[in-house]
Amino acid sequence: MQNMETSYHIPVLFKESLDALVLNPNGTYIDLTFGGGGHSRGILERLGPKGHLIAFDKDTDAHENSLNDPRFSLVKHNFRYLKQYLQYLNIANVDGILGDLGISSHQINTDKRGFAHRFNGPLDMRMDPESSLNAAQILDTYSEKELLRVFNEYGEIKNAYRLVHHILPQQNMGRFLTVESFKKAIESLIPQKDPSKYLSQVFQALRIEVNQEMTDLQTLLEDSHSLIKTEGRLVVISYHSLEDRLVKNLLLKGQLQGTTNSDIFGRVSLPFKADPHKAIVPSEAEIAANPRSRSAKMRIGIKN
Ligand SMILES: C[S@@+](CC[C@H](N)C(=O)[O-])C[C@H]1O[C@@H](n2cnc3c(N)ncnc32)[C@H](O)[C@@H]1O
């Protein structure tokens, strides 16, 4: 079992996230992103017999790691529907919510999923294999404006215009069906000096669009304050600046867009208190043991 869980995914900021999250052994907690179940196992170890953990994952593969524990349930749903799901269960609010965003090591290391530019396979990138739109379809069907939005906003790619104008004349010719054929289609744009950096940005942008990652996170964050009890915790581990900016804005400014909401006396009302003020990052030792953790940033909000 130990091998299975670590080969699927090594949980990042494991102790730090659990120390911040689980303060009531009899409480109800949410793991938004079950993956290999590492964080969920840790939460259950800290819960008493009356505690309860509900986990979400939209990837069918993650459900093979499900845990046999009467205090645990795993839901194959998008976490953006957390509010509706809790209403359905008649749960008014919970003691804490953990989100460990992005993709699992299993997803990136499986060639048939198409997440990694270093493997050949179908250019798919769907976390939820039952969702309708994959990366190849985006490249084949999106307009110039839509492609520019994806690569500018989600990949922060220099000269996205050139990339988009390389893609447009090749649409619907079967050139984007696999990782290799897509790389070949944009070959002349890939810098020789650091091809991996450029491809990672292109692949990240496509992945975020395929999985609607930013809108899912926005919905979840907007709902979170009404779902967490006073003094309960929101703990979010993110892996790129777009995600972290939303979490930081919510915790420090009270608004996802980064503007502040103040009353007529100029007092700012914040749904959460950020504790600590700055993001927590993995130690050098954790990064050495698990290089994937390098880009992680964890933010903790205490519900006001
Ligand atoms: C970084 S991994 C989580 C790893 C996990 N913390 C562990 O210890 O193994 C992220 C997981 O969240 C899932 N996921 C990402 N976005 C999701 C969403 N909007 N709804 C449901 N699951 C999502 C992915 O399928 C993936 O399995």
Ligand as a Chemical Component Dictionary entry (heavy atoms), coordinates in Angstrom:
data_LIG
# 
_chem_comp.id                   LIG 
_chem_comp.type                 NON-POLYMER 
_chem_comp.pdbx_formal_charge   0 
_chem_comp.three_letter_code    LIG 
# 
loop_
_chem_comp_atom.comp_id 
_chem_comp_atom.atom_id 
_chem_comp_atom.alt_atom_id 
_chem_comp_atom.type_symbol 
_chem_comp_atom.charge 
_chem_comp_atom.model_Cartn_x 
_chem_comp_atom.model_Cartn_y 
_chem_comp_atom.model_Cartn_z 
_chem_comp_atom.pdbx_ordinal 
LIG C1  C1  C 0  -2.017  17.563 -6.796  1  
LIG S1  S1  S 1  -3.168  16.254 -6.913  2  
LIG C2  C2  C 0  -3.615  15.979 -5.232  3  
LIG C3  C3  C 0  -2.725  15.025 -4.523  4  
LIG C4  C4  C 0  -3.195  14.641 -3.156  5  
LIG N1  N1  N 0  -3.187  15.760 -2.253  6  
LIG C5  C5  C 0  -2.378  13.496 -2.591  7  
LIG O1  O1  O 0  -1.937  13.604 -1.430  8  
LIG O2  O2  O -1 -2.184  12.500 -3.278  9  
LIG C6  C6  C 0  -4.605  17.003 -7.527  10 
LIG C7  C7  C 0  -5.784  16.083 -7.762  11 
LIG O3  O3  O 0  -6.953  16.897 -7.798  12 
LIG C8  C8  C 0  -7.798  16.493 -8.837  13 
LIG N2  N2  N 0  -8.519  17.691 -9.256  14 
LIG C9  C9  C 0  -7.997  18.824 -9.785  15 
LIG N3  N3  N 0  -8.956  19.730 -10.006 16 
LIG C10 C10 C 0  -10.125 19.167 -9.601  17 
LIG C11 C11 C 0  -11.473 19.629 -9.563  18 
LIG N4  N4  N 0  -11.823 20.840 -10.009 19 
LIG N5  N5  N 0  -12.407 18.801 -9.053  20 
LIG C12 C12 C 0  -12.078 17.556 -8.602  21 
LIG N6  N6  N 0  -10.813 17.069 -8.622  22 
LIG C13 C13 C 0  -9.850  17.868 -9.113  23 
LIG C14 C14 C 0  -6.884  15.936 -9.897  24 
LIG O4  O4  O 0  -7.560  14.974 -10.690 25 
LIG C15 C15 C 0  -5.742  15.320 -9.061  26 
LIG O5  O5  O 0  -5.961  13.943 -8.835  27 
# 
loop_
_chem_comp_bond.comp_id 
_chem_comp_bond.atom_id_1 
_chem_comp_bond.atom_id_2 
_chem_comp_bond.value_order 
_chem_comp_bond.pdbx_ordinal 
LIG C1  S1  SING 1  
LIG S1  C2  SING 2  
LIG S1  C6  SING 3  
LIG C2  C3  SING 4  
LIG C3  C4  SING 5  
LIG C4  N1  SING 6  
LIG C4  C5  SING 7  
LIG C5  O1  DOUB 8  
LIG C5  O2  SING 9  
LIG C6  C7  SING 10 
LIG C7  O3  SING 11 
LIG C7  C15 SING 12 
LIG O3  C8  SING 13 
LIG C8  N2  SING 14 
LIG C8  C14 SING 15 
LIG N2  C9  SING 16 
LIG N2  C13 SING 17 
LIG C9  N3  DOUB 18 
LIG N3  C10 SING 19 
LIG C10 C11 SING 20 
LIG C10 C13 DOUB 21 
LIG C11 N4  SING 22 
LIG C11 N5  DOUB 23 
LIG N5  C12 SING 24 
LIG C12 N6  DOUB 25 
LIG N6  C13 SING 26 
LIG C14 O4  SING 27 
LIG C14 C15 SING 28 
LIG C15 O5  SING 29 
# 
